[in-house]
Amino acid sequence: MSKRQEKAVMLYKSGYNCAQAVAIAYSDVLGMSEEKAGAIFSGFGGGFGGQHEVCGAVSAMTAVLGALLDVKDGDAEGKKKIYSRVQNACKDFKKAHESIICRTLLVNAKKVDESPKPCSHYIATCCEIIDTSIGKNSPFTEQ
């Protein structure tokens, strides 16, 4: 497990929601303080404000991938690249966990983890996907 994965899982287990945990672990990539990342991503947890829609960790992963690519307004080619990167990331996540929908993930997670915070492995997967996307030669490799 990478340092960022460990940090994100620890943050989640200490009370942050899934989106906050991922965002805070990559706050340097997002270009903001940990406090700001936690505040901005506070509403994404529980599948977008507790609605159990798209997984909050996946939402935060998408934001980090966007920050890495740094697409400028009106950049049609950049838009294609980020859409492709996000689609591939979601495909990788679905390959590991079948879905990106919180309610489905929670049902599956509770089959193996009955704790009140059963999403650590989803957070770790998002971090792994981001770490792979960052690559070895980036200034963001380890935090």
C-alpha positions in Angstrom: 0.0 0.0 0.0 1.4 3.4 -0.9 1.8 6.2 1.6 -1.2 8.0 0.1 -3.3 4.9 0.3 -2.4 4.5 3.9 -3.1 8.1 4.6 -6.5 8.0 2.9 -7.6 4.9 4.7 -6.5 6.3 8.0 -8.4 9.5 7.4 -11.5 7.6 6.5 -11.2 5.4 9.6 -10.7 8.5 11.7 -14.0 10.0 10.7 -13.6 11.7 7.3 -15.9 10.6 4.5 -14.7 8.6 1.5 -14.4 11.6 -0.8 -12.6 13.7 1.8 -10.1 10.9 2.6 -9.1 10.7 -1.1 -9.0 14.4 -1.7 -7.0 15.2 1.4 -4.5 12.5 0.6 -4.0 14.2 -2.8 -4.5 17.9 -1.7 -1.1 18.8 -3.1 -2.1 17.5 -6.5 -5.4 19.5 -6.2 -3.3 22.6 -5.4 -5.0 23.3 -2.0 -4.5 22.8 1.7 -5.8 19.6 3.4 -8.3 21.8 5.2 -9.7 23.2 2.0 -9.8 19.8 0.3 -11.7 18.4 3.3 -14.2 21.3 3.2 -14.8 21.2 -0.6 -15.3 17.4 -0.7 -17.4 17.2 2.5 -20.6 17.0 0.4 -19.4 14.2 -1.9 -19.4 11.5 0.8 -22.0 8.8 0.9 -22.5 8.8 -2.8 -23.0 12.6 -3.2 -24.4 14.0 0.0 -25.6 10.6 1.4 -27.8 9.8 -1.6 -25.8 6.7 -2.4 -25.3 7.6 -6.0 -21.7 7.8 -7.5 -19.1 6.8 -4.9 -17.5 9.7 -3.2 -14.1 8.2 -3.4 -14.6 7.8 -7.2 -15.7 11.4 -7.4 -12.6 12.6 -5.6 -10.5 10.4 -7.8 -12.0 12.1 -10.8 -11.1 15.5 -9.5 -7.5 14.5 -8.8 -7.2 13.0 -12.3 -8.5 16.3 -13.7 -6.0 18.3 -11.7 -3.2 16.0 -13.0 -4.2 16.6 -16.6 -4.9 20.3 -16.1 -7.2 20.8 -19.1 -7.7 24.5 -20.0 -11.0 26.1 -20.9 -11.9 25.5 -24.6 -9.3 22.7 -25.0 -11.3 20.2 -27.0 -8.3 17.8 -27.2 -7.7 18.1 -23.5 -11.4 17.4 -22.8 -11.2 14.2 -24.8 -8.1 13.1 -22.8 -9.7 13.7 -19.4 -12.9 12.0 -20.5 -10.9 9.0 -21.7 -8.8 9.0 -18.5 -11.9 9.1 -16.3 -13.6 6.4 -18.3 -10.6 4.1 -18.0 -10.3 4.8 -14.3 -13.9 3.9 -13.8 -13.5 0.8 -15.9 -10.5 -0.2 -13.6 -12.6 0.5 -10.5 -15.5 -1.5 -11.9 -13.2 -4.4 -12.8 -12.2 -4.5 -9.1 -15.6 -3.8 -7.5 -18.3 -4.3 -10.1 -19.8 -0.8 -9.8 -19.1 2.9 -9.1 -22.5 3.3 -7.4 -22.4 3.8 -3.7 -25.5 1.8 -2.8 -24.2 -1.2 -4.7 -20.8 -0.9 -3.2 -22.2 -0.6 0.3 -24.3 -3.8 -0.2 -21.2 -5.7 -1.4 -18.9 -4.2 1.3 -21.3 -5.2 4.1 -21.1 -8.8 3.0 -17.5 -8.9 4.1 -17.2 -5.9 6.6 -20.0 -5.1 9.0 -18.3 -2.1 10.5 -20.0 1.3 10.3 -17.2 2.4 7.8 -16.8 -0.5 5.4 -15.4 1.4 2.4 -11.6 1.3 3.0 -10.9 -1.0 0.1 -12.8 1.3 -2.3 -10.7 4.2 -1.1 -7.5 2.2 -1.5 -8.5 1.2 -5.0 -9.1 4.9 -6.0 -5.7 5.8 -4.6 -4.1 2.9 -6.5 -5.6 4.1 -9.8 -4.5 7.7 -9.1 -1.0 6.5 -8.2 -0.8 4.6 -11.5 -1.9 7.6 -13.4 0.6 9.9 -11.6 3.4 7.6 -12.7 7.0 7.3 -11.5 8.4 10.6 -12.8 6.0 13.0 -11.3 6.7 15.4 -8.5 3.6 14.0 -6.9 4.7 10.4 -6.7 5.0 10.1 -2.9 3.6 12.3 -0.2 
